[in-house]
Amino acid sequence: MTIEQTEPTLFEVIESLKVGLVSYATGNSSELSNDEYYKLRKILLSAGQISNKLPEFIKQYRSLDEFWGYIKDVSGSYAGRRQYLGEVFNPLLDELEAGNTAMTNEYSELEVIGSGGFGEVKRMKHNLLKMDFAFKFFSPIFANEDERNLERFFREAQILFRLNHQSIIKVYDVGLIGSKPFIRMELFEGKNLNQVLKDHGRFPINRSIDLMIELADALSHAHEIGIVHRDIRPSNIMIARTRQVRVIDFGLGIYLENELTSRLTRSGHNIAGGHFTAPELISNPKLIDLRTDIYSLGAVWYHLITGNVPAGSKLKEALHSVEGMNEETAEIILRCLENIEGRYQSMQELTLALTKVKDNLF
């Protein structure tokens, strides 16, 4: 007796093509052959309901070689290519994805406010409450790779509801729409630190210390309940004009590990948060140690006041060239960037040092 194979849905065809092209474009071994690419492309071009919405390169390029010539010109980095392919395929996946009727009735999508390798963030309005929320939608590729990933996602998501700090983004709900996991969060109207630096330049010493005290307090709260962020970097810290601060992207451990592991196999590419990631976490992406957040916070601080990432052998000289810098403040930053045994061993210890240096400044 043979088992009859069902025809793939359009969603499955697009998902397969996206997975294959992302893998092909980012230097990984891809199971997508020229024959498979041709087959999937033909199915999509013949699907009248979406054929006019397909990316132009699907319509133009008939082979993977032609696609490669195109994608390497789109971006010179793997991250850029991955983001681009997500931006062109995700809207189609969203449109076709089954099981989103209830969400569509309850919420209205207003705009996409962020995107990356994980998926995208959308501003959504609750139609009855007349309130806006931020929804982080994760790529279904993640769940399809290993069903244990999805189990772990929800297991780790449970603890996010215990985060209750004024400087940590509030999580209201987690769930699935079709095969796509999502997190519903507080919508914070602010800019991340990369944007703030671009718009306003480097932080003065006194303002940077105030910010570090707030962030250390927030991370101390997370550490006390067993959550290590592991991806503290400027893009994951947001500030509003009212001087409010939010740390975002807690609970993305699996995604970070996958990203670190895949990039460790390549040479010449920055890893995850690049110079904001603790060396021991780069060596062991599955490491969960609160001291990795201390390194990352020190790296962010260094970046805010110097405008550069903490690399090279002249970190101390660079710090002392900053206007208003004193020896005590420089030593705190440098200690955060020490090897894991040499740096501060807890956020509480770092907070005490920060508070002391602040008192001495004012």
C-alpha positions as CSV (number, residue, x, y, z in Angstrom):
1,M,0.0,0.0,0.0
2,T,1.3,3.4,-0.8
3,I,0.7,6.6,1.0
4,E,-0.8,9.3,-1.2
5,Q,1.3,12.5,-1.1
6,T,-0.8,15.7,-0.9
7,E,0.1,18.7,-3.0
8,P,2.0,21.4,-1.1
9,T,0.0,24.6,-0.3
10,L,1.1,27.9,-1.7
11,F,2.2,28.8,1.9
12,E,4.5,25.7,2.0
13,V,5.8,26.4,-1.5
14,I,6.8,30.0,-0.6
15,E,8.2,28.9,2.8
16,S,10.3,26.2,1.1
17,L,11.6,28.7,-1.5
18,K,12.4,31.3,1.2
19,V,14.2,28.8,3.4
20,G,16.3,27.5,0.4
21,L,17.2,31.0,-0.9
22,V,18.1,32.3,2.5
23,S,20.4,29.3,3.0
24,Y,21.9,29.7,-0.4
25,A,22.4,33.4,-0.1
26,T,24.1,33.2,3.3
27,G,26.8,30.6,2.6
28,N,25.0,27.6,4.2
29,S,24.6,24.3,2.5
30,S,21.3,24.4,0.8
31,E,19.1,21.5,-0.2
32,L,17.5,23.7,-2.9
33,S,18.7,22.5,-6.3
34,N,18.3,24.3,-9.6
35,D,15.6,21.7,-10.5
36,E,13.7,22.4,-7.2
37,Y,14.1,26.1,-7.6
38,Y,12.6,25.8,-11.2
39,K,9.7,23.7,-9.9
40,L,8.8,26.0,-7.0
41,R,9.1,29.1,-9.2
42,K,6.8,27.6,-11.8
43,I,4.2,26.8,-9.2
44,L,4.2,30.4,-8.0
45,L,4.2,32.0,-11.4
46,S,1.1,29.9,-12.3
47,A,-0.8,30.9,-9.1
48,G,-2.9,33.8,-10.3
49,Q,-3.8,35.0,-6.8
50,I,-0.2,35.9,-6.0
51,S,1.8,35.9,-9.2
52,N,1.5,39.7,-9.5
53,K,2.8,40.0,-5.9
54,L,5.9,37.9,-6.3
55,P,9.4,39.5,-5.9
56,E,10.7,40.7,-9.3
57,F,13.7,38.5,-9.1
58,I,11.5,35.4,-9.0
59,K,9.9,36.5,-12.2
60,Q,13.2,37.4,-13.9
61,Y,15.8,34.8,-12.8
62,R,15.3,31.2,-13.9
63,S,18.3,29.6,-12.1
64,L,20.2,29.8,-8.8
65,D,23.2,31.1,-10.6
66,E,21.2,34.0,-11.9
67,F,19.7,34.6,-8.5
68,W,23.3,34.6,-6.9
69,G,24.4,37.3,-9.3
70,Y,21.4,39.3,-8.2
71,I,21.5,38.8,-4.4
72,K,25.2,39.5,-4.0
73,D,24.6,42.9,-5.4
74,V,21.6,43.5,-3.1
75,S,23.9,43.3,0.0
76,G,27.5,42.3,0.7
77,S,26.6,40.8,4.1
78,Y,24.7,37.7,5.0
79,A,22.6,39.7,7.5
80,G,21.6,42.1,4.8
81,R,20.6,39.4,2.4
82,R,18.6,37.5,5.0
83,Q,16.8,40.7,6.0
84,Y,16.0,41.5,2.3
85,L,14.6,38.0,1.6
86,G,12.5,38.3,4.8
87,E,11.1,41.6,3.6
88,V,10.1,40.4,0.2
89,F,8.7,37.0,1.3
90,N,7.1,37.7,4.7
91,P,4.2,39.8,3.4
92,L,3.2,36.9,1.1
93,L,3.4,34.4,3.9
94,D,1.3,36.6,6.1
95,E,-1.3,36.9,3.5
96,L,-1.6,33.2,2.9
97,E,-1.1,32.0,6.4
98,A,-4.1,30.0,7.8
99,G,-5.6,30.5,11.2
100,N,-5.3,34.3,11.4
101,T,-9.0,35.1,11.0
102,A,-9.6,35.6,14.8
103,M,-6.5,37.9,15.0
104,T,-7.6,39.9,12.0
105,N,-11.1,40.4,13.5
106,E,-9.7,41.4,16.9
107,Y,-6.8,43.5,15.7
108,S,-6.0,45.8,12.8
109,E,-2.5,46.0,11.5
110,L,-1.2,49.5,11.3
111,E,2.4,49.3,10.2
112,V,5.6,47.3,10.3
113,I,7.9,49.0,12.9
114,G,10.9,46.6,12.8
115,S,12.3,43.5,11.1
116,G,15.3,41.2,11.3
117,G,16.3,37.6,11.1
118,F,13.7,36.6,13.7
119,G,10.8,38.0,11.7
120,E,9.2,41.4,12.2
121,V,7.5,43.7,14.6
122,K,4.1,45.2,13.8
123,R,2.0,48.0,15.4
124,M,-1.5,46.5,15.9
125,K,-4.6,48.2,17.2
126,H,-7.0,46.3,19.4
127,N,-10.4,47.1,17.7
128,L,-12.4,47.0,20.9
129,L,-10.0,48.6,23.4
130,K,-8.8,51.2,20.9
131,M,-5.3,50.6,22.1
132,D,-2.1,50.0,20.1
133,F,0.3,47.1,20.9
134,A,3.5,45.8,19.5
135,F,3.4,42.3,18.0
136,K,6.7,40.5,17.4
137,F,6.0,37.7,14.8
138,F,8.7,35.0,14.6
139,S,9.5,33.3,11.3
140,P,7.8,29.9,10.9
141,I,11.2,28.6,9.7
142,F,12.1,28.4,13.3
143,A,9.3,26.1,14.2
144,N,9.8,24.0,11.1
145,E,13.5,23.3,11.8
146,D,12.8,21.3,14.9
147,E,9.5,21.0,16.8
148,R,11.5,21.0,20.1
149,N,12.4,24.7,19.3
150,L,8.7,25.6,19.5
151,E,8.3,23.7,22.8
152,R,11.3,25.5,24.2
153,F,10.0,28.9,23.0
154,F,6.8,28.5,25.0
155,R,8.6,27.1,28.0
156,E,10.9,30.1,28.1
157,A,8.1,32.5,27.3
158,Q,6.4,31.5,30.5
159,I,9.0,33.2,32.6
160,L,8.7,36.5,30.6
161,F,5.5,37.2,32.4
162,R,7.5,37.4,35.6
163,L,9.4,40.4,34.4
164,N,8.0,43.4,36.1
165,H,10.3,46.4,35.9
166,Q,9.7,49.9,34.7
167,S,12.7,49.7,32.3
168,I,11.8,46.3,30.8
169,I,9.3,46.1,28.0
170,K,6.1,44.5,29.3
171,V,4.9,41.2,27.7
172,Y,1.2,40.6,27.6
173,D,0.7,37.5,25.6
174,V,2.3,34.8,23.5
175,G,0.8,32.4,21.0
176,L,0.7,31.0,17.5
177,I,-0.9,32.3,14.3
178,G,-0.8,29.3,12.0
179,S,2.8,28.1,12.5
180,K,4.2,31.5,13.4
181,P,4.9,32.2,17.1
182,F,4.2,35.7,18.4
183,I,4.7,37.9,21.5
184,R,2.3,40.7,22.2
185,M,4.0,43.5,24.1
186,E,3.8,47.1,25.3
187,L,4.2,49.6,22.5
188,F,7.0,51.9,23.5
189,E,7.2,55.1,21.5
190,G,10.9,55.7,21.5
191,K,14.2,55.2,19.6
192,N,16.9,52.6,20.1
193,L,20.3,53.7,21.1
194,N,21.7,53.4,17.6
195,Q,19.1,55.9,16.4
196,V,19.8,58.2,19.4
197,L,23.5,58.2,18.7
198,K,22.9,58.9,15.0
199,D,20.6,61.8,15.8
200,H,22.3,63.4,18.8
201,G,25.8,62.1,19.0
202,R,27.7,60.7,21.9
203,F,26.4,60.7,25.5
204,P,27.9,63.0,28.1
205,I,29.4,61.2,31.0
206,N,26.8,62.1,33.6
207,R,23.9,61.1,31.4
208,S,25.6,57.8,30.5
209,I,26.0,57.0,34.1
210,D,22.3,57.6,34.8
211,L,21.4,55.4,31.9
212,M,23.7,52.6,33.0
213,I,22.2,52.7,36.6
214,E,18.7,52.2,35.1
215,L,19.8,49.4,32.8
216,A,21.8,47.6,35.5
217,D,18.8,47.8,37.8
218,A,16.6,46.3,35.1
219,L,19.0,43.5,34.3
220,S,19.5,42.8,38.0
221,H,15.7,42.3,38.3
222,A,15.8,39.8,35.4
223,H,18.8,38.0,36.8
224,E,17.1,37.6,40.2
225,I,14.3,35.6,38.5
226,G,16.6,33.5,36.4
227,I,16.6,35.4,33.1
228,V,19.9,36.3,31.3
229,H,19.3,38.5,28.3
230,R,22.5,37.5,26.4
231,D,22.0,40.0,23.6
232,I,22.3,43.4,25.1
233,R,23.3,45.9,22.4
234,P,22.3,49.4,21.4
235,S,19.4,48.2,19.1
236,N,17.9,46.3,22.1
237,I,17.7,49.4,24.3
238,M,15.1,52.1,23.7
239,I,14.8,55.6,25.0
240,A,11.9,58.0,24.9
241,R,12.0,61.8,25.1
242,T,10.7,61.6,28.6
243,R,14.0,59.9,29.5
244,Q,12.1,56.6,29.9
245,V,14.1,53.5,29.1
246,R,13.1,50.0,28.0
247,V,15.2,46.9,27.5
248,I,13.6,44.7,24.7
249,D,14.1,41.3,23.2
250,F,14.2,39.1,26.3
251,G,13.5,35.5,25.7
252,L,15.1,35.1,22.3
253,G,17.7,32.6,23.5
254,I,17.0,30.0,20.9
255,Y,17.3,32.5,18.0
256,L,20.5,33.9,19.4
257,E,22.0,30.5,19.8
258,N,21.1,29.5,16.2
259,E,22.6,32.8,14.9
260,L,25.8,32.5,16.9
261,T,26.3,28.8,16.0
262,S,25.7,29.4,12.3
263,R,28.1,32.4,12.1
264,L,30.8,30.6,14.1
265,T,31.3,28.3,11.2
266,R,32.2,31.3,9.0
267,S,35.2,33.6,9.1
268,G,35.3,37.3,8.7
269,H,31.8,38.0,9.8
270,N,30.6,39.8,13.0
271,I,28.6,37.6,15.3
272,A,25.2,38.5,16.7
273,G,25.8,41.8,18.6
274,G,29.4,41.8,17.3
275,H,31.6,43.6,19.8
276,F,28.7,43.8,22.3
277,T,28.7,40.0,22.7
278,A,30.8,38.5,25.5
279,P,33.7,36.4,24.2
280,E,32.7,33.4,26.2
281,L,29.2,33.5,24.7
282,I,30.7,33.6,21.2
283,S,32.7,30.5,22.1
284,N,29.7,28.8,23.6
285,P,26.4,30.1,22.3
286,K,24.4,28.0,24.7
287,L,26.1,29.5,27.8
288,I,23.7,31.1,30.3
289,D,25.8,33.2,32.7
290,L,24.6,36.5,34.0
291,R,28.2,37.9,33.6
292,T,27.7,37.9,29.9
293,D,25.2,40.7,30.3
294,I,27.7,42.7,32.4
295,Y,30.2,42.5,29.5
296,S,27.6,43.6,27.0
297,L,26.4,46.5,29.2
298,G,30.0,47.7,29.5
299,A,30.5,47.5,25.8
300,V,27.3,49.5,25.2
301,W,28.5,52.1,27.7
302,Y,31.9,52.4,26.0
303,H,30.1,52.8,22.6
304,L,27.8,55.5,23.9
305,I,30.6,57.8,25.2
306,T,33.4,57.1,22.6
307,G,31.3,56.5,19.5
308,N,33.4,53.3,18.8
309,V,33.1,49.6,19.7
310,P,35.4,48.2,22.4
311,A,38.1,46.6,20.2
312,G,41.8,46.8,20.2
313,S,44.5,47.3,22.9
314,K,43.9,51.0,23.6
315,L,40.6,51.1,25.3
316,K,41.9,52.9,28.3
317,E,43.5,55.6,26.2
318,A,40.2,56.1,24.2
319,L,38.2,56.4,27.4
320,H,40.5,59.0,28.9
321,S,40.2,61.1,25.8
322,V,36.5,61.6,26.5
323,E,35.6,64.9,27.9
324,G,34.7,64.7,31.6
325,M,36.1,61.2,32.0
326,N,37.7,60.4,35.4
327,E,39.8,57.5,36.4
328,E,37.1,55.9,38.6
329,T,34.5,55.9,35.8
330,A,37.0,54.5,33.2
331,E,38.0,51.7,35.6
332,I,34.3,50.6,36.0
333,I,33.9,50.4,32.2
334,L,37.1,48.5,31.7
335,R,36.3,46.1,34.5
336,C,33.0,45.3,32.8
337,L,35.1,44.3,29.7
338,E,37.5,42.1,31.6
339,N,37.5,38.3,31.1
340,I,34.6,36.6,32.9
341,E,36.3,36.1,36.2
342,G,37.8,39.5,36.3
343,R,34.7,41.6,35.6
344,Y,31.9,42.4,38.1
345,Q,30.3,39.2,39.3
346,S,26.8,40.5,39.6
347,M,24.6,43.5,38.5
348,Q,24.2,44.5,42.1
349,E,28.0,44.8,42.4
350,L,28.1,46.9,39.3
351,T,25.2,49.1,40.5
352,L,27.0,49.9,43.7
353,A,30.0,51.0,41.8
354,L,27.9,53.1,39.4
355,T,26.0,54.7,42.3
356,K,29.3,55.6,44.1
357,V,30.8,57.2,41.0
358,K,27.7,59.2,40.4
359,D,27.7,60.5,44.0
360,N,31.3,61.6,43.5
361,L,30.4,63.5,40.3
362,F,27.6,65.6,41.8
